[in-house]
Amino acid sequence: MEEAIAVLSGEGAADLTALSLTLTAHMLVLGGVAADADEGEEKAERVLASGQGLEKFHELVNAQGGDASQLPRAKRQKILEASRDGYVASIETETVGRAAMMLGAGRETVDDIIDPSAGLVVHKKIGDEVTSGEPLVTLHFNDETNLADVEQLVESAYQIADTPPAASELVHAVLTPVERKA
């Protein structure tokens, strides 16, 4: 949530902001609000710069009985550190997602209750240089029942190498819907 609010406030990470604008642009095209992705991105940039996106976020949270100015905070945090010097070569994101779910940030079954204060903050992404003992991820949790398993999962998800990985594109491809024949 903090990252989403930062993007909506114009203070988000460059890569997340770029991805959000790209996704929004294509959604505007699919919704018939923009003729093409370039027009969609221009519209999205204007709305973001005007503050209307953040206003709409607050409106949606309030409509659901929440208070957007008071994000829930977990009672406990634990920082997981890099085990050695190097570069983040890869991260098994499905494994990290499973770890977040085990902290309470997601559901394994439809009956599971989501803890809105649980989750994790990723400090180092693919390509980042790290030194031993430097924070990779901070876990936020209220229930430590699965903590040891979560730590193992996150640590196993990060692969640290001696050399930086090759740079990759943020968006590899855009899939367009196939028109259905009547």
Summary of the structure (lengths in Angstrom):
residues: 182
radius of gyration: 19.1
end to end distance: 41.7
largest distance: 60.4
contacts: 469
relative contact order: 0.15
helix: 41%
strand: 16%
